[in-house]
């Protein structure tokens, strides 16, 4: 049986006003394999990668090597489920290492569907599979066109706390229904965000990540994250948002200022650390063992 491995990017989902719809792939990667990699141990039956692997028809053990932190809003469970689903489908089909890259290309929809069924939503797993920024739902998934100026000139600074939050618990604090005026607000901001990304309109990008569906409610539970978000704005980021269900806070930053802002945030908020990332353009891909 051929051993295979994939790299899967982390994500920032619920992107601003795009609750459960807009997700972005990040340059932070989990590696999932059907054999030993690095110094990692095989993961257990309850691991999200294994669950997806078995769901896709895989048999045997999986190894996961991941710097993506769990429970921080950077898509760890979605990323490793994508890796597990991909490897399960490939193993079941008897794919060779040479055939594997093309197999991934042809089975992206299957991988998204299996991982999203387990994950419960599509925005993060679709971004991990496709790379870039996506608009995703159960009905359809499309890539958001992103201007080269955004991809090359803007970085993402992510302040990652040392504490975790549970996505399921975080969802329980959200209102079951929202007012029409708030729904209209989020629809407007979501469409404006897509336009800002496609046209590299940085002024529009400054205002289009605001939200009335989930961020304020979640930030009430983690006031430190609100403090970090406010400080990011004071330091001159383009815009900031709560990544996934939190507690990571992320921001778009002009590329030449990203390292300095990340260093300041790490110093001023020592109960977390800041990373400088970029938009991953490749998504799920095979790697040589």
C-alpha positions in Angstrom: 0.0 0.0 0.0 1.4 3.4 -1.0 2.1 5.9 1.7 0.9 9.4 1.1 1.1 12.8 2.8 -0.6 16.2 2.3 -0.1 19.7 3.6 -3.2 21.6 4.6 -3.3 25.4 5.4 -4.8 26.9 8.5 -7.8 29.2 8.0 -9.5 32.3 9.3 -13.2 31.6 8.9 -16.3 33.7 9.7 -14.3 36.4 8.0 -15.7 39.7 9.5 -19.3 39.9 8.3 -19.1 36.6 6.4 -20.4 34.4 9.3 -20.3 30.7 8.2 -19.6 31.8 4.6 -16.3 33.6 4.0 -13.0 31.8 4.8 -9.4 32.5 4.1 -6.5 30.1 3.9 -3.3 31.1 5.8 0.4 30.3 5.4 0.5 27.9 8.4 0.3 24.2 7.6 -0.6 20.9 9.0 0.9 17.8 7.5 -1.1 14.6 7.6 0.3 11.2 6.4 -0.4 7.5 6.3 3.1 6.8 7.8 5.4 8.3 10.4 6.5 11.9 9.8 9.0 13.8 11.9 8.8 12.9 15.5 5.0 12.6 15.6 3.1 9.7 17.0 0.1 8.1 15.2 -3.1 9.9 16.3 -6.0 8.0 18.0 -9.4 7.0 16.9 -11.0 10.2 18.3 -8.7 12.6 16.5 -10.6 14.7 13.8 -8.1 13.6 11.1 -8.8 9.9 11.9 -12.5 10.4 11.9 -12.4 12.0 8.4 -10.0 9.3 7.2 -12.4 6.5 8.3 -15.4 8.3 7.0 -13.7 8.5 3.5 -12.9 4.8 3.5 -9.4 4.8 4.9 -8.0 2.0 7.1 -5.0 2.0 9.4 -3.1 4.7 11.2 -2.5 8.4 10.5 0.2 10.7 11.6 -0.3 14.5 12.0 2.4 17.1 12.4 0.8 20.5 13.0 1.8 23.9 14.3 -1.8 25.0 13.9 -3.0 25.5 17.5 -6.2 23.7 18.5 -9.1 25.6 19.9 -7.8 29.0 18.8 -9.9 29.9 15.8 -7.3 29.0 13.1 -9.1 26.0 11.7 -7.1 23.2 13.2 -9.9 20.6 13.2 -11.0 21.6 9.7 -7.5 21.4 8.3 -6.7 18.0 9.7 -10.2 16.7 8.7 -9.4 17.8 5.1 -6.1 15.9 5.3 -7.8 12.8 6.7 -10.6 12.8 4.1 -8.2 13.3 1.2 -6.0 10.4 2.4 -8.9 8.1 3.0 -10.3 8.7 -0.4 -6.9 8.2 -2.0 -6.2 5.0 -0.1 -9.6 3.6 -0.9 -8.9 4.3 -4.6 -5.4 2.8 -4.6 -3.8 6.0 -5.7 0.0 6.0 -6.2 2.2 8.9 -5.2 2.6 9.9 -8.9 -1.2 10.0 -9.4 -1.9 11.8 -6.1 -1.7 15.5 -7.2 -4.2 15.0 -10.0 -6.4 12.9 -7.7 -6.6 15.8 -5.3 -7.5 18.2 -8.1 -10.4 15.9 -9.3 -11.8 15.2 -5.8 -11.8 18.6 -4.1 -15.6 18.7 -3.9 -15.7 15.2 -2.3 -13.0 16.2 0.2 -14.9 19.4 1.1 -18.2 17.5 1.6 -16.7 14.8 3.8 -14.8 17.2 6.0 -17.6 19.7 6.2 -20.1 17.0 7.2 -17.9 16.3 10.2 -17.0 19.9 10.9 -20.5 21.3 10.6 -19.8 24.2 8.3 -18.1 24.8 5.0 -16.1 28.0 5.1 -13.0 26.8 6.8 -12.7 23.4 5.1 -13.3 24.9 1.7 -10.6 27.5 2.2 -8.2 24.7 3.4 -8.9 22.7 0.2 -8.9 25.5 -2.4 -6.6 28.1 -0.8 -7.1 31.8 -1.2 -10.4 33.2 0.0 -13.7 31.4 -0.5 -17.4 31.9 -0.2 -18.8 28.6 0.8 -22.1 27.0 1.9 -23.7 23.6 1.6 -25.2 24.6 -1.7 -22.1 25.9 -3.5 -18.4 27.0 -3.0 -16.7 29.6 -5.1 -13.3 31.2 -5.0 -13.3 35.0 -4.2 -11.2 36.8 -6.7 -8.4 38.6 -4.8 -6.3 41.3 -6.3 -2.5 40.6 -6.7 -1.9 43.8 -4.8 -3.7 42.3 -1.8 -1.9 38.9 -2.0 1.5 40.5 -2.4 1.3 43.7 -0.4 -0.9 42.8 2.6 -0.1 40.5 5.5 -2.2 39.0 8.2 -1.1 39.6 11.8 -2.7 37.0 14.1 -2.6 37.4 17.9 -3.0 33.9 19.2 -3.9 33.6 22.9 -2.6 30.9 25.1 -6.2 30.1 26.1 -8.7 28.2 24.1 -12.4 28.6 23.2 -14.8 25.9 22.1 -16.6 26.5 18.8 -19.7 24.7 20.0 -19.8 26.6 23.2 -19.2 29.9 21.4 -22.1 29.3 19.1 -24.5 28.8 22.1 -24.1 32.5 23.0 -25.2 33.7 19.6 -28.8 34.7 19.0 -31.0 32.3 17.1 -32.6 35.2 15.1 -31.3 38.6 14.1 -33.1 41.8 13.3 -33.6 42.6 9.6 -31.5 45.8 9.9 -28.6 43.7 11.2 -29.0 41.2 8.4 -28.9 44.0 5.9 -25.8 45.5 7.5 -23.9 42.2 7.2 -25.1 41.5 3.7 -23.8 45.0 2.7 -20.5 44.6 4.5 -19.9 41.1 3.0 -20.4 42.3 -0.5 -18.2 45.3 0.1 -15.5 43.0 1.5 -15.5 40.9 -1.6 -15.3 44.1 -3.7 -12.5 45.4 -1.6 -10.5 42.2 -1.9 -11.1 42.0 -5.7 -10.1 45.6 -6.4 -7.5 46.2 -3.6 -9.6 49.1 -2.3 -7.9 49.5 1.1 -10.2 52.3 2.2 -13.2 49.9 1.7 -11.2 47.2 3.4 -11.0 49.4 6.5 -14.8 49.4 7.0 -16.0 46.2 5.4 -14.9 43.7 8.1 -17.4 45.1 10.7 -20.2 42.8 11.8 -23.4 42.5 13.8 -24.0 38.8 13.8 -21.3 37.2 16.0 -18.2 39.2 16.8 -19.6 41.5 19.5 -21.3 38.7 21.3 -18.1 36.6 21.3 -15.9 39.4 22.3 -18.0 40.0 25.4 -16.9 36.6 26.6 -13.2 37.4 25.9 -12.6 41.1 26.8 -8.8 40.6 26.3 -9.5 39.9 22.7 -11.5 43.1 22.3 -8.6 45.0 23.9 -6.2 43.5 21.4 -8.5 44.3 18.5 -8.7 47.9 19.6 -4.9 48.1 20.0 -4.4 46.8 16.5 -6.5 49.7 15.2 -4.4 52.1 17.2 -1.3 50.7 15.7 -2.5 51.4 12.2 -3.7 48.0 10.8 -6.1 48.2 7.9 -8.9 46.3 9.6 -9.2 43.6 12.3 -11.6 40.7 13.0 -12.2 37.7 15.3 -10.8 34.7 13.6 -13.2 31.8 13.4 -15.0 31.7 16.7 -12.0 33.1 18.4 -10.1 33.7 20.5 -7.4 34.6 17.9 -7.7 38.2 16.7 -6.5 38.8 13.1 -5.8 42.0 11.1 -4.9 43.0 7.6 -1.6 45.0 7.7 0.5 46.8 5.1 3.3 44.4 4.5 6.2 46.6 5.6 4.6 47.2 9.0 3.5 43.7 9.9 6.6 42.5 11.8 6.7 45.6 14.0 3.0 45.4 14.9 3.4 41.7 15.7 6.3 42.3 17.9 4.5 45.1 19.8 1.4 43.0 20.3 3.5 40.1 21.7 5.2 42.4 24.1 2.1 44.3 25.3 -0.2 41.2 25.5 2.1 38.4 26.9 -0.9 36.1 27.4 -0.6 35.4 23.7 1.8 35.7 20.8 1.5 37.3 17.4 2.3 35.7 14.1 2.8 37.3 10.7 1.1 35.2 8.0 0.0 35.7 4.4 -2.9 34.4 2.3 -2.1 30.8 1.2 -2.7 30.5 -2.6 -2.3 26.8 -3.0 -4.6 25.1 -0.6 -4.5 21.3 0.0 -1.6 19.7 -1.8 0.5 16.5 -1.8 4.0 16.4 -0.4 6.8 13.9 -0.9 7.7 11.6 1.9 
